[in-house]
Amino acid sequence: MEETRMRDEENKIDTNEVEETTDMSNMNEMKDMNETNETNQMQDRNELYEDEAIEGETTSAIVKMANIIFSPKEAFKAIKSKPNWLVPLLITMLAPIVYYLVCWGQFEVTMIKEIEKQLEGSGQVMTESMMELPLTIAKVSTFVFTPIGVIIGMLVVAAYYFVACKIAKSQVGFKKIFSMTVHIGILSVFTWLIMMVMTLLAGEMPTVAVTSLSSLLPESMNGSVLSAVLAPIEVISLWSLYITFVGLRIVAQLSKKAATITVGLSFLFGASISVITVLLTNMASSMQM
C-alpha cells in the first residue's frame, strides 16, 4: 500500500511538472505573439505618422503660399518658424515657361517686327531663312536661361534684404530671408497670367505692363524716359513691396522705420535701373543712326 501511495504521488508530481511546462510554453507563445503584435502596431503607427508628416509638410507649403495673398502675417509667422522655399521657387520658375509655351507664336511675331524695325534704316530685307537662326536662338535661350534667371534674381534680391537686415542689427539668417523672398515671388504668377491674357487678345506681346502707369501713355512714348520712370509704378510690384515690408517686420523683426527704408531703397534701385536701361538703349540707337 505504501509503495502504491508513493508511486501515485510521484505520478502527480510528474503530471504537475508537465502541466507547468505546458503552461510556461503557452505563456511564452502568448508573450511572443503579443510582442509581435505590438511591434506590428508600432510599425503601422510609425508609417501612419510618417505619411501624416509628409502630408502636413505639403499642406503647410501650400497654405503658406496661399497666405502670402490672403493672410501675409500668418504666412510670415510660419516662414519664421519653418523656412522652406523649394515649392514656391519651382512655381515661380514655371510661370514664365508656361507663358512662353502658350504664347510662343505671338512672341515670334513680336520678335520679327522688332528685327524688321531695326533693319528699316539699313535697307536690308529679312528673309525667312534669315529669321530662323535668331528665332531658334531665342527659343533655346528663353527656355534654358529663364529658370536660371529666376533663381539668380531671387538670390540677388534675398542677398540685398539680408545685408540690409544685418545693417539694421537683425539676427535673422539668410535661409529665412530667402524663403521670404521666394514666397513673395509667388505674386509674379499674377503678372504672367495678366501678360498671357493680353498677349492672346492682342496677338503679340505687350511692350508695357497694363498694370503700370506707363500703360496710360500714348504708344508713341513707349521706350521713352517718362515711360521708364512710370513703369515701376505697377500694381503687382507695389503689392510685392508692401508684402515685403510686412515680411521684414515679422521674419527679420525690423522696426517700421528700418523696413520702410529697406523697401524704399529697393524700389528706387529698381526704378533707377529701368531709367538707365532706357537711356543706354536710346544712346545706342542714336549712335547707329
SULUR-V555281 format. One record per residue. N is the residue number from 0. RES is the residue in three letters. PHI is phi in whole degrees, -180 to 180 (999 if undefined). OMEGA is omega as a letter, one per 20 degrees, with the letter a starting at -180 (NA if undefined). BURIAL is b if it has 9 or more other C-alpha atoms within 8 Angstrom, else e. Layout:
# SULUR-V555281
n:N res:RES phi:PHI omega:OMEGA burial:BURIAL
n:N res:RES phi:PHI omega:OMEGA burial:BURIAL
This chain:
# SULUR-V555281
n:0 res:MET phi:999 omega:a burial:e
n:1 res:GLU phi:-61 omega:r burial:e
n:2 res:GLU phi:-64 omega:r burial:e
n:3 res:THR phi:-64 omega:a burial:e
n:4 res:ARG phi:-64 omega:r burial:e
n:5 res:MET phi:-66 omega:r burial:e
n:6 res:ARG phi:-65 omega:r burial:e
n:7 res:ASP phi:-64 omega:a burial:e
n:8 res:GLU phi:-66 omega:r burial:e
n:9 res:GLU phi:-63 omega:r burial:e
n:10 res:ASN phi:-63 omega:r burial:e
n:11 res:LYS phi:-64 omega:r burial:e
n:12 res:ILE phi:-62 omega:r burial:e
n:13 res:ASP phi:-61 omega:r burial:e
n:14 res:THR phi:-64 omega:r burial:e
n:15 res:ASN phi:-64 omega:r burial:e
n:16 res:GLU phi:-63 omega:r burial:e
n:17 res:VAL phi:-63 omega:a burial:e
n:18 res:GLU phi:-64 omega:r burial:e
n:19 res:GLU phi:-64 omega:r burial:e
n:20 res:THR phi:-63 omega:r burial:e
n:21 res:THR phi:-64 omega:r burial:e
n:22 res:ASP phi:-62 omega:r burial:e
n:23 res:MET phi:-62 omega:r burial:e
n:24 res:SER phi:-62 omega:r burial:e
n:25 res:ASN phi:-63 omega:a burial:e
n:26 res:MET phi:-65 omega:r burial:e
n:27 res:ASN phi:-64 omega:r burial:e
n:28 res:GLU phi:-63 omega:r burial:e
n:29 res:MET phi:-64 omega:r burial:e
n:30 res:LYS phi:-63 omega:r burial:e
n:31 res:ASP phi:-63 omega:r burial:e
n:32 res:MET phi:-64 omega:r burial:e
n:33 res:ASN phi:-64 omega:r burial:e
n:34 res:GLU phi:-63 omega:r burial:e
n:35 res:THR phi:-63 omega:r burial:e
n:36 res:ASN phi:-62 omega:r burial:e
n:37 res:GLU phi:-64 omega:r burial:e
n:38 res:THR phi:-63 omega:r burial:e
n:39 res:ASN phi:-63 omega:r burial:e
n:40 res:GLN phi:-64 omega:r burial:e
n:41 res:MET phi:-65 omega:r burial:e
n:42 res:GLN phi:-63 omega:r burial:e
n:43 res:ASP phi:-62 omega:a burial:e
n:44 res:ARG phi:-66 omega:r burial:e
n:45 res:ASN phi:-64 omega:r burial:e
n:46 res:GLU phi:-63 omega:r burial:e
n:47 res:LEU phi:-64 omega:r burial:e
n:48 res:TYR phi:-64 omega:r burial:e
n:49 res:GLU phi:-64 omega:r burial:e
n:50 res:ASP phi:-62 omega:r burial:e
n:51 res:GLU phi:-66 omega:r burial:e
n:52 res:ALA phi:-66 omega:r burial:e
n:53 res:ILE phi:-63 omega:r burial:e
n:54 res:GLU phi:-63 omega:r burial:e
n:55 res:GLY phi:-64 omega:r burial:e
n:56 res:GLU phi:-64 omega:r burial:e
n:57 res:THR phi:-63 omega:r burial:e
n:58 res:THR phi:-62 omega:a burial:e
n:59 res:SER phi:-60 omega:r burial:e
n:60 res:ALA phi:-64 omega:a burial:b
n:61 res:ILE phi:-66 omega:a burial:e
n:62 res:VAL phi:-63 omega:a burial:b
n:63 res:LYS phi:-62 omega:r burial:b
n:64 res:MET phi:-66 omega:r burial:b
n:65 res:ALA phi:-66 omega:a burial:b
n:66 res:ASN phi:-70 omega:r burial:b
n:67 res:ILE phi:-57 omega:a burial:b
n:68 res:ILE phi:-87 omega:a burial:e
n:69 res:PHE phi:-98 omega:a burial:e
n:70 res:SER phi:-150 omega:a burial:b
n:71 res:PRO phi:-57 omega:a burial:b
n:72 res:LYS phi:-62 omega:r burial:b
n:73 res:GLU phi:-65 omega:r burial:b
n:74 res:ALA phi:-62 omega:a burial:b
n:75 res:PHE phi:-73 omega:r burial:b
n:76 res:LYS phi:-64 omega:r burial:b
n:77 res:ALA phi:-68 omega:r burial:b
n:78 res:ILE phi:-64 omega:r burial:b
n:79 res:LYS phi:-64 omega:a burial:b
n:80 res:SER phi:-84 omega:a burial:e
n:81 res:LYS phi:-146 omega:a burial:e
n:82 res:PRO phi:-82 omega:r burial:b
n:83 res:ASN phi:-98 omega:a burial:e
n:84 res:TRP phi:-150 omega:a burial:b
n:85 res:LEU phi:-64 omega:a burial:e
n:86 res:VAL phi:-62 omega:r burial:e
n:87 res:PRO phi:-63 omega:r burial:b
n:88 res:LEU phi:-66 omega:r burial:b
n:89 res:LEU phi:-62 omega:r burial:e
n:90 res:ILE phi:-65 omega:r burial:b
n:91 res:THR phi:-65 omega:r burial:b
n:92 res:MET phi:-72 omega:a burial:b
n:93 res:LEU phi:-76 omega:a burial:b
n:94 res:ALA phi:-55 omega:r burial:b
n:95 res:PRO phi:-67 omega:r burial:b
n:96 res:ILE phi:-64 omega:r burial:b
n:97 res:VAL phi:-62 omega:r burial:e
n:98 res:TYR phi:-59 omega:a burial:b
n:99 res:TYR phi:-70 omega:r burial:b
n:100 res:LEU phi:-64 omega:a burial:e
n:101 res:VAL phi:-74 omega:a burial:e
n:102 res:CYS phi:-110 omega:a burial:b
n:103 res:TRP phi:-64 omega:r burial:b
n:104 res:GLY phi:-60 omega:r burial:e
n:105 res:GLN phi:-68 omega:r burial:b
n:106 res:PHE phi:-65 omega:r burial:b
n:107 res:GLU phi:-64 omega:r burial:b
n:108 res:VAL phi:-59 omega:a burial:b
n:109 res:THR phi:-64 omega:r burial:b
n:110 res:MET phi:-64 omega:a burial:b
n:111 res:ILE phi:-62 omega:r burial:b
n:112 res:LYS phi:-62 omega:r burial:e
n:113 res:GLU phi:-66 omega:r burial:e
n:114 res:ILE phi:-65 omega:r burial:b
n:115 res:GLU phi:-63 omega:r burial:b
n:116 res:LYS phi:-65 omega:r burial:e
n:117 res:GLN phi:-69 omega:a burial:e
n:118 res:LEU phi:-90 omega:a burial:b
n:119 res:GLU phi:-58 omega:a burial:e
n:120 res:GLY phi:-75 omega:a burial:e
n:121 res:SER phi:-85 omega:a burial:e
n:122 res:GLY phi:84 omega:r burial:e
n:123 res:GLN phi:-79 omega:r burial:e
n:124 res:VAL phi:-116 omega:a burial:e
n:125 res:MET phi:-82 omega:r burial:b
n:126 res:THR phi:-89 omega:a burial:e
n:127 res:GLU phi:-63 omega:r burial:e
n:128 res:SER phi:-67 omega:r burial:e
n:129 res:MET phi:-71 omega:a burial:e
n:130 res:MET phi:-75 omega:a burial:b
n:131 res:GLU phi:-61 omega:a burial:e
n:132 res:LEU phi:-63 omega:r burial:e
n:133 res:PRO phi:-63 omega:r burial:e
n:134 res:LEU phi:-69 omega:r burial:b
n:135 res:THR phi:-66 omega:r burial:e
n:136 res:ILE phi:-61 omega:r burial:e
n:137 res:ALA phi:-63 omega:a burial:e
n:138 res:LYS phi:-65 omega:a burial:e
n:139 res:VAL phi:-64 omega:a burial:e
n:140 res:SER phi:-65 omega:a burial:b
n:141 res:THR phi:-63 omega:a burial:e
n:142 res:PHE phi:-81 omega:r burial:b
n:143 res:VAL phi:-92 omega:a burial:e
n:144 res:PHE phi:-90 omega:r burial:e
n:145 res:THR phi:-62 omega:r burial:b
n:146 res:PRO phi:-61 omega:r burial:b
n:147 res:ILE phi:-64 omega:r burial:e
n:148 res:GLY phi:-62 omega:r burial:e
n:149 res:VAL phi:-63 omega:a burial:b
n:150 res:ILE phi:-63 omega:a burial:b
n:151 res:ILE phi:-62 omega:r burial:e
n:152 res:GLY phi:-60 omega:r burial:e
n:153 res:MET phi:-63 omega:a burial:b
n:154 res:LEU phi:-66 omega:a burial:b
n:155 res:VAL phi:-65 omega:r burial:e
n:156 res:VAL phi:-63 omega:r burial:b
n:157 res:ALA phi:-63 omega:r burial:b
n:158 res:ALA phi:-63 omega:r burial:b
n:159 res:TYR phi:-61 omega:a burial:e
n:160 res:TYR phi:-66 omega:r burial:b
n:161 res:PHE phi:-65 omega:r burial:b
n:162 res:VAL phi:-63 omega:r burial:e
n:163 res:ALA phi:-61 omega:r burial:b
n:164 res:CYS phi:-66 omega:r burial:b
n:165 res:LYS phi:-68 omega:r burial:b
n:166 res:ILE phi:-63 omega:r burial:e
n:167 res:ALA phi:-84 omega:r burial:e
n:168 res:LYS phi:69 omega:r burial:e
n:169 res:SER phi:-81 omega:r burial:b
n:170 res:GLN phi:-95 omega:a burial:e
n:171 res:VAL phi:-66 omega:r burial:b
n:172 res:GLY phi:-91 omega:a burial:e
n:173 res:PHE phi:-65 omega:a burial:b
n:174 res:LYS phi:-60 omega:r burial:e
n:175 res:LYS phi:-68 omega:r burial:b
n:176 res:ILE phi:-66 omega:r burial:b
n:177 res:PHE phi:-65 omega:r burial:b
n:178 res:SER phi:-60 omega:r burial:b
n:179 res:MET phi:-60 omega:a burial:b
n:180 res:THR phi:-63 omega:a burial:b
n:181 res:VAL phi:-66 omega:r burial:b
n:182 res:HIS phi:-65 omega:r burial:b
n:183 res:ILE phi:-66 omega:r burial:b
n:184 res:GLY phi:-61 omega:r burial:b
n:185 res:ILE phi:-57 omega:a burial:b
n:186 res:LEU phi:-63 omega:r burial:b
n:187 res:SER phi:-65 omega:r burial:b
n:188 res:VAL phi:-58 omega:r burial:b
n:189 res:PHE phi:-64 omega:r burial:e
n:190 res:THR phi:-61 omega:a burial:b
n:191 res:TRP phi:-68 omega:r burial:b
n:192 res:LEU phi:-65 omega:r burial:b
n:193 res:ILE phi:-64 omega:r burial:e
n:194 res:MET phi:-62 omega:r burial:b
n:195 res:MET phi:-63 omega:r burial:b
n:196 res:VAL phi:-62 omega:a burial:e
n:197 res:MET phi:-66 omega:r burial:b
n:198 res:THR phi:-66 omega:a burial:b
n:199 res:LEU phi:-66 omega:r burial:b
n:200 res:LEU phi:-73 omega:a burial:e
n:201 res:ALA phi:-85 omega:a burial:e
n:202 res:GLY phi:84 omega:r burial:e
n:203 res:GLU phi:-154 omega:a burial:b
n:204 res:MET phi:-71 omega:r burial:b
n:205 res:PRO phi:-69 omega:a burial:b
n:206 res:THR phi:-81 omega:r burial:e
n:207 res:VAL phi:-133 omega:r burial:b
n:208 res:ALA phi:-72 omega:a burial:b
n:209 res:VAL phi:-70 omega:a burial:e
n:210 res:THR phi:-93 omega:r burial:e
n:211 res:SER phi:-106 omega:r burial:b
n:212 res:LEU phi:-67 omega:a burial:b
n:213 res:SER phi:-65 omega:r burial:b
n:214 res:SER phi:-70 omega:r burial:b
n:215 res:LEU phi:-82 omega:r burial:e
n:216 res:LEU phi:-77 omega:r burial:b
n:217 res:PRO phi:-65 omega:a burial:e
n:218 res:GLU phi:-59 omega:a burial:e
n:219 res:SER phi:-65 omega:a burial:e
n:220 res:MET phi:-96 omega:r burial:b
n:221 res:ASN phi:-62 omega:a burial:b
n:222 res:GLY phi:90 omega:r burial:e
n:223 res:SER phi:-82 omega:r burial:e
n:224 res:VAL phi:-64 omega:r burial:b
n:225 res:LEU phi:-61 omega:r burial:e
n:226 res:SER phi:-62 omega:r burial:b
n:227 res:ALA phi:-67 omega:r burial:b
n:228 res:VAL phi:-68 omega:a burial:b
n:229 res:LEU phi:-82 omega:a burial:b
n:230 res:ALA phi:-58 omega:a burial:b
n:231 res:PRO phi:-68 omega:r burial:b
n:232 res:ILE phi:-83 omega:a burial:b
n:233 res:GLU phi:-132 omega:a burial:b
n:234 res:VAL phi:-57 omega:a burial:e
n:235 res:ILE phi:-65 omega:r burial:b
n:236 res:SER phi:-65 omega:r burial:b
n:237 res:LEU phi:-66 omega:r burial:b
n:238 res:TRP phi:-60 omega:r burial:e
n:239 res:SER phi:-61 omega:r burial:b
n:240 res:LEU phi:-65 omega:r burial:b
n:241 res:TYR phi:-65 omega:r burial:e
n:242 res:ILE phi:-62 omega:r burial:b
n:243 res:THR phi:-64 omega:r burial:b
n:244 res:PHE phi:-57 omega:r burial:b
n:245 res:VAL phi:-63 omega:a burial:b
n:246 res:GLY phi:-63 omega:r burial:b
n:247 res:LEU phi:-65 omega:r burial:b
n:248 res:ARG phi:-66 omega:a burial:b
n:249 res:ILE phi:-92 omega:a burial:b
n:250 res:VAL phi:-71 omega:a burial:b
n:251 res:ALA phi:-96 omega:a burial:b
n:252 res:GLN phi:57 omega:r burial:e
n:253 res:LEU phi:-79 omega:r burial:b
n:254 res:SER phi:-72 omega:r burial:e
n:255 res:LYS phi:-59 omega:a burial:e
n:256 res:LYS phi:-64 omega:a burial:e
n:257 res:ALA phi:-65 omega:r burial:b
n:258 res:ALA phi:-65 omega:r burial:b
n:259 res:THR phi:-64 omega:r burial:b
n:260 res:ILE phi:-64 omega:a burial:e
n:261 res:THR phi:-62 omega:a burial:b
n:262 res:VAL phi:-69 omega:r burial:b
n:263 res:GLY phi:-63 omega:r burial:e
n:264 res:LEU phi:-65 omega:r burial:e
n:265 res:SER phi:-61 omega:r burial:e
n:266 res:PHE phi:-64 omega:a burial:b
n:267 res:LEU phi:-64 omega:r burial:e
n:268 res:PHE phi:-64 omega:r burial:e
n:269 res:GLY phi:-62 omega:r burial:b
n:270 res:ALA phi:-65 omega:r burial:b
n:271 res:SER phi:-64 omega:r burial:e
n:272 res:ILE phi:-60 omega:r burial:e
n:273 res:SER phi:-61 omega:a burial:b
n:274 res:VAL phi:-67 omega:a burial:b
n:275 res:ILE phi:-62 omega:r burial:e
n:276 res:THR phi:-61 omega:r burial:e
n:277 res:VAL phi:-64 omega:r burial:b
n:278 res:LEU phi:-61 omega:r burial:b
n:279 res:LEU phi:-65 omega:r burial:e
n:280 res:THR phi:-64 omega:r burial:e
n:281 res:ASN phi:-64 omega:r burial:e
n:282 res:MET phi:-65 omega:r burial:e
n:283 res:ALA phi:-64 omega:r burial:e
n:284 res:SER phi:-67 omega:a burial:e
n:285 res:SER phi:-68 omega:r burial:e
n:286 res:MET phi:-70 omega:r burial:e
n:287 res:GLN phi:-68 omega:a burial:e
n:288 res:MET phi:-74 omega:NA burial:e
